[in-house]
Amino acid sequence: PRKIWLTRHGESQFNTLGKIGGNSTLSPRGEMYAQLLPDILASRIPRTGDGKPYPVAVWTSTLQRTIITASGLHYPKVQWKALDEIQAGTCDGLTYEQVKEQMPHEYELRKQDKLRYRYPSGESYMDVIQRLEPVVTEVEREKECVCIVSHQAVLRALYGYFMNQPLDSVPSIDIPLHTVMELTPKADGTMAETRFIVD
Ligand code: G3H
C-alpha cells in the first residue's frame, strides 16, 4: 500500500529563539535534517504490484522553512497555503513568555480552550482544521505516496484526523521536530504508524 509521510520543517531560527510564527529560515540543525530527509524517504518508497516504485508527491506550505526542508526531495511538488502554520495574529513573532507578560488575558483564554481559542487577528485550531478539508480530500483521492512537509499545529490537525484522535486532544498531540511519521492505510480503513527520528 502507499504511504503518507508527515513531517515538520527542520528546526527554524524562530524555533531556536522560542518565537511563535514568522517566516524564518532553518537553523544549522534544521539544515542537517533537510539534507538527511531525501535518503530516509527514498529508503521507504514501496513498490507497486508490477515491482515499480510508487510515484511520490511532495506537498509543502508556502513558508520558506518547509520549502527549504523539501528542497532536496526531487519529486513533483505543490505548495499549499492551507498547509501554512496556524496564524498567531498579534502574537506572531513573540515568545510564549512574552505573550504571558504582555497579554495575560489572551494567554489564559488559550490555556483554557486551546482548540477553540482564536488569536486576535489570527486563527484557532478549529479554523486550521476547517481550512485543511481540501488537503484531506486530496490526500484521500491520491493514489500516489504523499509527503507533507508542514508545521506543528497543522500536522496535529492532520495526524488527529488520520489517526482518529478525539478533537479535544488535537492541540496537544506530540509532533516532534526531525521525525517522519509514516502512515500506511490498512484494509479496515484505519492507519498504521511508524516514526523515524532523525536526530
Ligand atoms: O508557532 C506555532 C506552533 O507551532 C503551534 O504550537 O499551538 O502549541 O502553541 P502551539
Boltz pocket constraint, residues with backbone or C-beta under 6 A from the ligand:
constraints:
  - pocket:
      binder: B
      contacts: [[A, 19], [A, 20], [A, 21], [A, 85], [A, 86], [A, 151], [A, 152], [A, 153], [A, 171]]
      max_distance: 6.0
